[in-house]
Amino acid sequence: METQNKTDIPEEYKKGFVDFLGCKIDLSRRPLIPRPETEFWTKYAIVDLAALGASKIRVLDIFSGSGCVGVAVAKNLPLSSVDFSDIEASAIEQIKINCEINAIAPDHFRIFKSDIFAGIPKGDYDAILANPPYIDPSRIGQVQKSVLDWEPGTALFAADKGLARINEFLKQAKDFLTPEGFIYLEFDFSQKNDIIKIAREEKYLAAKFFRDQFGKWRFAKIFRQKP
Ligand SMILES: C[S@@+](CC[C@H](N)C(=O)[O-])C[C@H]1O[C@@H](n2cnc3c(N)ncnc32)[C@H](O)[C@@H]1O
């Protein structure tokens, strides 16, 4: 919504693109601006996927937004096949653009418009990479004004203390993983104990937690079975 005191357009939108692990990520459809914290864990995910050494690696980038995570995987791991999904039509357009400008071969990716898993065909993924909306709406006062002014609210906020989408995601994700498959999940530093609880309730067998480059708990690697 246009407000009288709207902040200046973020530099990233003005420039029209950002670099994400060496990939040019177009922002013309105004998805969430990729964050350095996401780039940080995506690097680890790529290393883990490369270590699988499989001839074909199947990855799902869910809550894709710009597609930055999946594009970086596809670009760095030419043997991978990456599925992208998002609920927003503008994100679907944006992912297409980003796959094209990063020359991801058309037979190496698919894009689904989907409410979490509802529109994704059942598949055995080696990894599911997820950066869901996770900000608690009651903490709106702590979010930078330029983020609220310019970035899509559906990318940021989730009910139930920011845990609603994470909860739904973890309930279903295990049914889309190979037995050895794993999840990388980004979250707010305050949600670590909630995620331990949800992962236990949903019978994941192990979860490892990691801090971001700024020292805050930021992402988890969650295994369907004991690694
Ligand atoms: C935090 S952004 C992450 C974008 C990108 N992966 C990144 O890391 O920069 C979350 C994304 O989830 C999408 N989203 C929100 N609710 C969703 C839902 N119910 N199902 C699927 N995608 C959803 C939003 O449209 C947004 O693009």
The ligand as a MOL file (V3000), in Angstrom:
LIG
                    3D

  0  0  0     0  0            999 V3000
M  V30 BEGIN CTAB
M  V30 COUNTS 27 29 0 0 0
M  V30 BEGIN ATOM
M  V30 1 C 10.8000 -15.8140 3.2440 0
M  V30 2 S 10.2820 -15.8810 1.5450 0 CHG=1
M  V30 3 C 11.6020 -16.8620 0.8900 0
M  V30 4 C 11.9570 -16.5390 -0.5390 0
M  V30 5 C 13.2750 -17.1610 -1.0180 0
M  V30 6 N 13.2850 -18.6020 -0.8640 0
M  V30 7 C 14.4420 -16.5700 -0.2780 0
M  V30 8 O 15.0180 -17.2640 0.5670 0
M  V30 9 O 14.7870 -15.4090 -0.5270 0 CHG=-1
M  V30 10 C 8.9060 -16.9670 1.6790 0
M  V30 11 C 8.1690 -17.3110 0.3790 0
M  V30 12 O 7.1010 -18.2250 0.7090 0
M  V30 13 C 5.9800 -17.9390 -0.0910 0
M  V30 14 N 4.7900 -18.4500 0.6280 0
M  V30 15 C 4.0840 -17.8700 1.6290 0
M  V30 16 N 3.0830 -18.6700 2.0290 0
M  V30 17 C 3.1470 -19.7840 1.2600 0
M  V30 18 C 2.3690 -20.9870 1.1960 0
M  V30 19 N 1.3160 -21.1760 2.0020 0
M  V30 20 N 2.7220 -21.9240 0.2980 0
M  V30 21 C 3.7840 -21.7250 -0.5400 0
M  V30 22 N 4.5490 -20.6060 -0.5330 0
M  V30 23 C 4.2360 -19.6520 0.3650 0
M  V30 24 C 5.9940 -16.4350 -0.2640 0
M  V30 25 O 5.2710 -16.0660 -1.4200 0
M  V30 26 C 7.5160 -16.1560 -0.3490 0
M  V30 27 O 7.9310 -16.1160 -1.6890 0
M  V30 END ATOM
M  V30 BEGIN BOND
M  V30 1 1 1 2
M  V30 2 1 2 3
M  V30 3 1 2 10
M  V30 4 1 3 4
M  V30 5 1 4 5
M  V30 6 1 5 6
M  V30 7 1 5 7
M  V30 8 2 7 8
M  V30 9 1 7 9
M  V30 10 1 10 11
M  V30 11 1 11 12
M  V30 12 1 11 26
M  V30 13 1 12 13
M  V30 14 1 13 14
M  V30 15 1 13 24
M  V30 16 1 14 15
M  V30 17 1 14 23
M  V30 18 2 15 16
M  V30 19 1 16 17
M  V30 20 1 17 18
M  V30 21 2 17 23
M  V30 22 1 18 19
M  V30 23 2 18 20
M  V30 24 1 20 21
M  V30 25 2 21 22
M  V30 26 1 22 23
M  V30 27 1 24 25
M  V30 28 1 24 26
M  V30 29 1 26 27
M  V30 END BOND
M  V30 END CTAB
M  END
